[in-house]
Amino acid sequence: MKRLFALVLSATLGIMPAYAALNVGASAPKFVTQASLGGKVFSYSLEDALKKGPVVLYFYPAAFTKGCTIEAHDFADAIEQYQALGATVIGVSHDDIEKLNRFSVSECRSKFPVAADPDQRIMKSYDAILAAKPEYANRTSYVISPAGEIIYTYTDLQPDKHVENTLAALKKWAAEHKN
């Protein structure tokens, strides 16, 4: 009976979403890494991006997997809405830059950059490691204000609400910060 209970408990925990540990109001860890936009590699700095406006930083498990492809398409389709709010988007995964060069063109449709984090330094600093498979990022989205403050977090392995939720958080933030 104990064994059955343990099996049920572990199965349940495996399907429950994990939540990001960085809370709203926390300072977003700064980072610089290689990124690709339209198949071209460049050095991405969160600090520099924040000088231009809010940043939507989203972590995803692996390029070219079903959920990550859906999410990349969703972000690409909504990029003009982010731009209208003065925001930029960047995706981060453990994938190497060569793979991300292809992903940035095909799945991101050359509309926003994706960054390489093969040593998981960025994922760990944002507590975005997938507990069940720690070699991958958890599907976590952050909205970061230009001041470097986390204003929204959302973690769910299902890709379908990340764009909707981050856009809503940005709209709320923009309304509160109108001059």
ZARO-265874 format. One line per 5 residues: their letters; for each residue x, y, z of N, C-alpha, C, O, CB. Coordinates in pm, whole numbers, m for minus. Glycine has a CB too. Example, Ala and Ser with C-alpha at 12.3 -4.5 7.8 and 13.67 -1.06 7.14 Angstrom:
as = 1319/m569/780/1230/m450/780/1320/m330/780/1424/m332/846/1131/m447/905; 1285/m225/708/1367/m106/714/1290/3/787/1341/114/804/1408/m60/572
END
This chain:
mkrlf = 82/m119/0/0/0/0/87/126/0/58/221/m72/m93/m1/120; 193/125/82/283/240/85/345/263/m53/362/376/m97/393/221/190; 380/154/m117/442/163/m250/345/223/m352/385/305/m434/489/24/m297; 220/184/m347/118/238/m436/99/388/m409/90/467/m503/m16/162/m419; 92/424/m283/79/566/m247/197/647/m298/179/755/m353/66/581/m94
alvls = 316/596/m282/436/665/m330/434/680/m481/472/785/m534/562/590/m287; 389/576/m551/380/581/m696/278/686/m741/305/764/m833/342/443/m752; 162/688/m678/58/786/m712/107/927/m680/89/1018/m761/m72/756/m635; 169/945/m565/221/1076/m528/327/1124/m626/322/1239/m668/279/1071/m387; 420/1040/m663/525/1082/m757/468/1111/m895/513/1203/m963/634/975/m767
atlgi = 369/1034/m937/305/1059/m1067/231/1193/m1064/236/1269/m1160/207/944/m1103; 162/1219/m953/90/1346/m940/186/1463/m940/161/1563/m1007/6/1346/m812; 293/1454/m866/391/1562/m861/456/1583/m997/492/1696/m1032/499/1533/m757; 470/1479/m1073/531/1491/m1205/446/1568/m1304/499/1628/m1397/560/1355/m1260; 314/1567/m1285/228/1639/m1378/186/1776/m1326/131/1856/m1402/106/1556/m1408
mpaya = 211/1803/m1202/178/1935/m1148/280/2035/m1195/399/2004/m1200/171/1932/m994; 236/2157/m1231/333/2257/m1273/417/2303/m1156/370/2310/m1042/262/2375/m1337; 542/2334/m1185/630/2394/m1085/620/2545/m1102/590/2593/m1211/779/2343/m1098; 645/2618/m997/632/2763/m1006/767/2829/m988/852/2782/m913/534/2815/m901; 785/2939/m1059/911/3010/m1055/937/3063/m915/845/3108/m847/912/3126/m1158
alnvg = 1061/3057/m873/1096/3102/m739/1120/3251/m734/1110/3311/m626/1218/3028/m691; 1151/3314/m847/1173/3458/m844/1037/3526/m842/957/3511/m934/1258/3506/m967; 1014/3600/m738/883/3660/m717/872/3798/m779/973/3864/m808/853/3668/m570; 750/3841/m799/724/3977/m842/789/4070/m740/777/4051/m619/570/4006/m855; 859/4171/m790/930/4265/m704/1078/4236/m689/1155/4322/m647/866/4267/m570
asapk = 1118/4113/m723/1260/4076/m716/1338/4144/m828/1281/4180/m931/1277/3922/m724; 1466/4162/m807/1554/4214/m912/1585/4103/m1011/1620/3992/m971/1685/4273/m852; 1573/4133/m1137/1604/4035/m1242/1755/4020/m1254/1825/4119/m1271/1542/4077/m1378; 1806/3898/m1245/1950/3878/m1262/1994/3923/m1402/1932/3886/m1502/1988/3730/m1240; 2100/4002/m1408/2153/4049/m1536/2234/3937/m1600/2292/3852/m1532/2241/4176/m1516
fvtqa = 2236/3938/m1732/2316/3838/m1803/2351/3890/m1941/2285/3978/m1997/2240/3704/m1814; 2458/3833/m1994/2502/3856/m2132/2527/3717/m2189/2590/3634/m2125/2632/3949/m2140; 2478/3692/m2310/2496/3561/m2371/2485/3572/m2522/2445/3676/m2575/2393/3460/m2316; 2519/3465/m2591/2501/3460/m2736/2353/3438/m2767/2286/3358/m2703/2588/3347/m2799; 2306/3512/m2866/2168/3497/m2910/2166/3496/m3062/2264/3532/m3128/2076/3610/m2852
slggk = 2053/3454/m3116/2036/3453/m3260/1905/3521/m3296/1801/3496/m3234/2041/3309/m3315; 1911/3606/m3396/1792/3670/m3451/1803/3658/m3602/1896/3709/m3663/1780/3822/m3406; 1708/3590/m3662/1711/3570/m3806/1833/3493/m3853/1880/3513/m3965/1706/3702/m3875; 1884/3404/m3766/2000/3323/m3802/2133/3393/m3788/2237/3338/m3827/1985/3277/m3941; 2133/3513/m3731/2257/3589/m3711/2287/3596/m3562/2203/3636/m3481/2246/3732/m3772
vfsys = 2410/3558/m3526/2451/3555/m3387/2496/3694/m3342/2563/3766/m3416/2565/3452/m3366; 2456/3728/m3220/2500/3855/m3159/2508/3836/m3008/2461/3736/m2954/2404/3972/m3196; 2568/3932/m2942/2578/3929/m2797/2457/4002/m2738/2437/4121/m2764/2712/3994/m2748; 2377/3930/m2660/2257/3987/m2599/2288/4023/m2455/2342/3942/m2380/2138/3888/m2608; 2253/4145/m2417/2269/4192/m2280/2132/4234/m2228/2068/4321/m2285/2370/4311/m2271
ledal = 2087/4172/m2120/1959/4210/m2060/1964/4356/m2017/1867/4430/m2037/1926/4118/m1940; 2073/4397/m1960/2086/4535/m1914/2066/4634/m2030/1995/4734/m2014/2224/4558/m1848; 2126/4607/m2144/2110/4695/m2261/1966/4691/m2312/1911/4795/m2349/2207/4653/m2373; 1904/4574/m2314/1766/4562/m2362/1670/4641/m2273/1576/4702/m2323/1722/4414/m2366; 1694/4641/m2143/1607/4712/m2050/1616/4864/m2067/1523/4936/m2029/1641/4675/m1906
kkgpv = 1723/4913/m2124/1735/5057/m2150/1634/5102/m2255/1602/5221/m2266/1877/5092/m2195; 1583/5006/m2334/1488/5037/m2441/1343/5018/m2396/1252/5065/m2463/1515/4950/m2562; 1321/4951/m2283/1185/4926/m2235/1175/4791/m2166/1276/4724/m2144/1086/4932/m2350; 1053/4751/m2130/1035/4623/m2062/1080/4506/m2149/1082/4515/m2272/888/4604/m2023; 1115/4397/m2083/1159/4276/m2153/1074/4158/m2108/1052/4137/m1988/1311/4249/m2127
vlyfy = 1027/4082/m2205/963/3954/m2176/1071/3848/m2199/1115/3826/m2311/833/3929/m2266; 1110/3785/m2091/1212/3680/m2093/1140/3549/m2071/1081/3526/m1965/1325/3704/m1985; 1146/3461/m2171/1078/3334/m2152/1176/3220/m2172/1260/3221/m2263/959/3320/m2248; 1163/3122/m2085/1245/3001/m2089/1161/2888/m2147/1042/2877/m2119/1299/2963/m1947; 1224/2805/m2230/1155/2693/m2291/1248/2573/m2293/1370/2589/m2299/1108/2728/m2435
paaft = 1191/2451/m2287/1275/2332/m2274/1372/2305/m2389/1491/2287/m2364/1189/2215/m2258; 1324/2302/m2514/1414/2265/m2624/1358/2309/m2758/1239/2291/m2787/1439/2113/m2624; 1444/2366/m2839/1406/2409/m2973/1356/2290/m3054/1406/2179/m3041/1524/2476/m3045; 1258/2317/m3138/1201/2221/m3232/1117/2110/m3168/1083/2013/m3235/1310/2159/m3311; 1084/2123/m3039/989/2029/m2980/849/2090/m2997/835/2210/m3021/1021/2001/m2828
kgcti = 748/2007/m2984/611/2050/m3016/568/2175/m2939/529/2275/m2999/513/1937/m2987; 576/2171/m2807/532/2285/m2726/615/2409/m2748/562/2520/m2749/536/2248/m2580; 744/2392/m2766/834/2506/m2786/812/2570/m2923/825/2692/m2938/980/2463/m2772; 778/2489/m3020/746/2543/m3152/616/2622/m3147/607/2731/m3203/735/2429/m3256; 514/2568/m3080/387/2640/m3064/412/2774/m2994/363/2878/m3039/285/2555/m2983
eahdf = 489/2771/m2887/515/2894/m2811/591/2996/m2895/558/3114/m2892/594/2862/m2683; 692/2952/m2969/768/3044/m3054/677/3107/m3160/687/3227/m3187/886/2969/m3122; 590/3027/m3220/495/3081/m3318/404/3185/m3254/377/3290/m3312/411/2967/m3380; 356/3155/m3132/267/3249/m3061/338/3381/m3034/280/3488/m3056/219/3187/m2929; 461/3375/m2986/536/3499/m2960/561/3574/m3091/547/3696/m3095/671/3467/m2890
adaie = 597/3503/m3196/622/3568/m3325/495/3637/m3376/501/3749/m3426/672/3465/m3429; 382/3570/m3363/255/3627/m3409/216/3752/m3330/147/3840/m3382/144/3523/m3399; 259/3760/m3205/221/3872/m3118/327/3981/m3108/309/4076/m3032/189/3821/m2981; 436/3969/m3181/550/4060/m3159/511/4207/m3178/564/4293/m3108/664/4025/m3253; 422/4237/m3271/382/4376/m3291/307/4431/m3169/317/4550/m3139/294/4389/m3417
qyqal = 233/4346/m3101/164/4389/m2978/266/4422/m2869/248/4519/m2795/67/4279/m2930; 371/4341/m2858/477/4371/m2762/546/4503/m2797/569/4587/m2711/581/4257/m2756; 578/4519/m2924/645/4641/m2968/559/4764/m2942/611/4869/m2904/678/4632/m3117; 428/4753/m2962/337/4865/m2936/340/4906/m2789/311/5021/m2755/194/4829/m2977; 375/4813/m2702/387/4841/m2559/530/4879/m2520/560/4897/m2402/342/4720/m2477
gatvi = 617/4892/m2619/756/4929/m2594/842/4816/m2543/952/4839/m2494/760/5040/m2497; 792/4693/m2553/862/4577/m2497/935/4497/m2603/900/4499/m2721/763/4488/m2423; 1037/4425/m2559/1106/4328/m2643/1088/4190/m2581/1054/4176/m2464/1257/4365/m2658; 1112/4089/m2663/1096/3949/m2622/1227/3877/m2648/1292/3900/m2750/978/3880/m2697; 1265/3789/m2558/1378/3698/m2582/1345/3563/m2519/1298/3556/m2406/1512/3756/m2524
gvshd = 1372/3456/m2594/1357/3320/m2544/1493/3264/m2507/1594/3298/m2569/1288/3231/m2647; 1497/3178/m2406/1622/3117/m2360/1602/2968/m2341/1503/2924/m2283/1671/3183/m2228; 1698/2890/m2393/1699/2745/m2371/1843/2697/m2358/1938/2774/m2375/1625/2670/m2487; 1857/2569/m2328/1991/2510/m2315/2055/2481/m2451/2172/2444/m2457/1984/2381/m2233; 1980/2498/m2559/2029/2463/m2692/2153/2542/m2731/2173/2654/m2684/1919/2485/m2796
diekl = 2237/2483/m2816/2355/2555/m2863/2316/2656/m2970/2207/2649/m3028/2461/2456/m2919; 2404/2749/m2996/2373/2861/m3084/2349/2817/m3229/2272/2881/m3300/2485/2962/m3080; 2412/2710/m3272/2389/2662/m3409/2244/2617/m3426/2180/2648/m3527/2486/2546/m3442; 2193/2543/m3329/2054/2499/m3335/1960/2619/m3327/1858/2624/m3396/2024/2399/m3220; 1995/2716/m3243/1911/2835/m3228/1912/2923/m3353/1814/2993/m3379/1955/2915/m3108
nrfsv = 2021/2920/m3429/2022/2993/m3556/1908/2944/m3645/1837/3024/m3706/2159/2977/m3628; 1892/2814/m3653/1784/2755/m3735/1646/2784/m3674/1553/2819/m3746/1805/2603/m3750; 1635/2768/m3543/1508/2791/m3472/1464/2936/m3485/1345/2964/m3500/1522/2753/m3323; 1558/3028/m3479/1524/3171/m3485/1463/3208/m3620/1377/3295/m3628/1647/3257/m3458; 1508/3142/m3725/1456/3170/m3859/1322/3099/m3879/1224/3161/m3920/1558/3126/m3969
secrs = 1318/2969/m3851/1198/2892/m3885/1085/2912/m3785/974/2949/m3824/1233/2745/m3893; 1109/2888/m3659/1000/2889/m3561/973/3027/m3502/858/3060/m3472/1032/2792/m3449; 1077/3108/m3486/1060/3245/m3434/1034/3343/m3547/1005/3460/m3525/1183/3289/m3355; 1045/3293/m3670/1015/3369/m3791/1095/3500/m3800/1049/3599/m3856/867/3401/m3796; 1216/3496/m3744/1309/3610/m3746/1250/3735/m3681/1287/3847/m3716/1350/3642/m3889
kfpva = 1157/3717/m3587/1089/3831/m3526/1141/3868/m3387/1121/3980/m3341/943/3803/m3516; 1206/3774/m3321/1263/3801/m3189/1380/3705/m3167/1385/3599/m3228/1156/3785/m3075; 1474/3743/m3080/1591/3658/m3059/1566/3543/m2962/1477/3548/m2877/1705/3742/m3009; 1647/3442/m2977/1654/3332/m2882/1800/3319/m2839/1892/3332/m2919/1600/3197/m2944; 1818/3292/m2711/1952/3291/m2653/1993/3152/m2608/1912/3072/m2563/1960/3388/m2536
adpdq = 2122/3126/m2621/2182/2999/m2581/2226/3005/m2435/2289/3101/m2391/2301/2963/m2672; 2191/2901/m2362/2232/2888/m2222/2277/2745/m2196/2220/2676/m2111/2115/2928/m2125; 2380/2699/m2271/2418/2558/m2261/2471/2517/m2123/2462/2400/m2087/2523/2528/m2363; 2524/2611/m2046/2571/2577/m1911/2464/2602/m1804/2489/2582/m1686/2697/2658/m1878; 2347/2646/m1846/2230/2669/m1760/2252/2780/m1657/2180/2787/m1557/2193/2541/m1690
rimks = 2349/2864/m1679/2377/2972/m1585/2256/3066/m1571/2219/3103/m1460/2501/3051/m1631; 2197/3102/m1684/2083/3194/m1681/1960/3124/m1623/1891/3179/m1537/2052/3248/m1823; 1934/3002/m1669/1820/2926/m1618/1826/2913/m1467/1726/2932/m1398/1814/2787/m1683; 1943/2880/m1415/1958/2863/m1270/1937/2995/m1198/1876/2997/m1091/2096/2806/m1237; 1987/3105/m1253/1973/3234/m1184/1827/3278/m1179/1789/3356/m1091/2058/3341/m1254
ydail = 1745/3229/m1272/1602/3260/m1273/1518/3146/m1218/1395/3150/m1228/1558/3293/m1414; 1581/3046/m1161/1513/2929/m1107/1414/2871/m1209/1298/2845/m1179/1439/2964/m978; 1465/2852/m1331/1382/2803/m1440/1429/2666/m1490/1428/2639/m1610/1382/2903/m1555; 1469/2581/m1397/1512/2446/m1431/1392/2353/m1418/1318/2360/m1320/1629/2398/m1338; 1372/2267/m1516/1262/2171/m1513/1298/2060/m1414/1392/1984/m1437/1234/2112/m1655
aakpe = 1226/2053/m1304/1260/1960/m1196/1264/1814/m1244/1353/1739/m1206/1159/1973/m1082; 1169/1775/m1327/1162/1636/m1372/1275/1599/m1466/1316/1483/m1472/1030/1611/m1441; 1327/1696/m1540/1438/1675/m1634/1531/1796/m1623/1521/1888/m1704/1386/1655/m1782; 1620/1796/m1525/1699/1916/m1496/1796/1960/m1606/1860/2064/m1594/1775/1894/m1372; 1808/1881/m1711/1891/1926/m1823/1818/2028/m1910/1877/2089/m1999/1935/1807/m1908
yanrt = 1688/2047/m1884/1605/2138/m1962/1555/2255/m1876/1550/2247/m1754/1487/2064/m2023; 1518/2361/m1945/1451/2473/m1878/1305/2439/m1857/1246/2365/m1934/1466/2604/m1960; 1249/2494/m1752/1106/2487/m1733/1043/2594/m1822/1111/2691/m1856/1067/2506/m1582; 919/2580/m1859/852/2680/m1941/803/2790/m1847/695/2783/m1790/732/2617/m2024; 887/2892/m1834/861/3003/m1743/878/3134/m1817/975/3153/m1890/954/2998/m1620
syvis = 782/3224/m1798/790/3357/m1858/797/3462/m1749/727/3455/m1648/668/3384/m1951; 884/3559/m1771/899/3673/m1682/874/3800/m1762/912/3808/m1879/1040/3676/m1615; 812/3899/m1700/807/4033/m1754/891/4118/m1660/870/4119/m1539/657/4088/m1767; 987/4190/m1720/1083/4268/m1642/1069/4415/m1679/1072/4450/m1797/1230/4217/m1666; 1054/4501/m1579/1040/4644/m1603/1175/4702/m1645/1279/4640/m1622/986/4717/m1478
pagei = 1175/4821/m1706/1302/4884/m1743/1394/4909/m1622/1516/4923/m1639/1275/5016/m1813; 1338/4915/m1503/1418/4931/m1382/1482/4801/m1337/1556/4799/m1238/1333/4988/m1269; 1456/4691/m1408/1515/4563/m1373/1437/4485/m1270/1490/4391/m1210/1653/4583/m1325; 1312/4523/m1247/1228/4456/m1149/1135/4357/m1218/1077/4388/m1322/1147/4560/m1067; 1121/4240/m1160/1028/4141/m1213/887/4188/m1178/853/4205/m1061/1057/3998/m1156
iytyt = 805/4207/m1282/668/4254/m1259/564/4146/m1285/446/4164/m1256/639/4374/m1347; 608/4033/m1339/515/3922/m1362/595/3794/m1385/700/3796/m1448/423/3951/m1484; 543/3683/m1332/601/3551/m1359/488/3454/m1389/377/3465/m1335/687/3500/m1240; 518/3358/m1474/420/3255/m1508/494/3130/m1549/580/3133/m1637/323/3303/m1621; 461/3019/m1483/522/2890/m1516/412/2790/m1545/325/2766/m1462/613/2840/m1402
dlqpd = 418/2731/m1663/326/2626/m1701/386/2556/m1823/424/2621/m1919/183/2683/m1732; 394/2424/m1818/451/2351/m1931/364/2361/m2056/413/2341/m2167/471/2205/m1894; 237/2391/m2040/151/2413/m2156/185/2551/m2215/190/2649/m2141/m1/2403/m2118; 208/2560/m2344/254/2686/m2403/145/2787/m2431/176/2903/m2462/326/2657/m2528; 19/2749/m2421/m88/2831/m2477/m122/2961/m2404/m191/3044/m2463/m207/2752/m2485
khven = m81/2983/m2282/m119/3104/m2208/m3/3202/m2186/m25/3311/m2132/m176/3066/m2075; 117/3167/m2226/232/3253/m2197/222/3389/m2266/248/3492/m2204/361/3184/m2239; 186/3391/m2392/175/3518/m2464/60/3600/m2408/77/3718/m2377/155/3493/m2615; m55/3539/m2396/m173/3608/m2343/m144/3671/m2206/m177/3787/m2183/m291/3511/m2332; m82/3594/m2117/m57/3641/m1981/50/3750/m1976/36/3847/m1901/m17/3526/m1893
tlaal = 157/3735/m2053/262/3838/m2049/213/3967/m2114/249/4075/m2068/390/3788/m2120; 132/3958/m2218/75/4079/m2278/m17/4150/m2178/m12/4272/m2167/m3/4045/m2407; m99/4075/m2107/m188/4134/m2007/m107/4204/m1898/m142/4314/m1855/m279/4026/m1945; 1/4141/m1853/85/4202/m1750/151/4330/m1802/160/4429/m1729/193/4103/m1703; 197/4328/m1927/257/4449/m1985/155/4561/m2000/187/4677/m1974/318/4417/m2122
kkwaa = 34/4528/m2043/m70/4631/m2057/m103/4694/m1923/m119/4815/m1913/m198/4570/m2119; m112/4611/m1821/m140/4662/m1686/m26/4753/m1640/m51/4862/m1588/m159/4545/m1586; 96/4710/m1659/213/4789/m1620/216/4921/m1697/240/5027/m1638/344/4709/m1644; 191/4915/m1827/194/5037/m1911/87/5135/m1866/111/5255/m1862/173/5002/m2059; m32/5085/m1832/m139/5173/m1786/m101/5242/m1654/m135/5358/m1633/m269/5093/m1768
ehkn = m32/5169/m1568/9/5225/m1440/126/5323/m1453/150/5402/m1361/48/5114/m1345; 198/5320/m1565/318/5402/m1582/305/5504/m1694/404/5552/m1749/436/5313/m1610; 179/5538/m1728/158/5644/m1828/202/5777/m1769/181/5804/m1651/9/5651/m1874; 261/5859/m1853/305/5991/m1805/194/6092/m1816/213/6208/m1780/426/6040/m1882
END
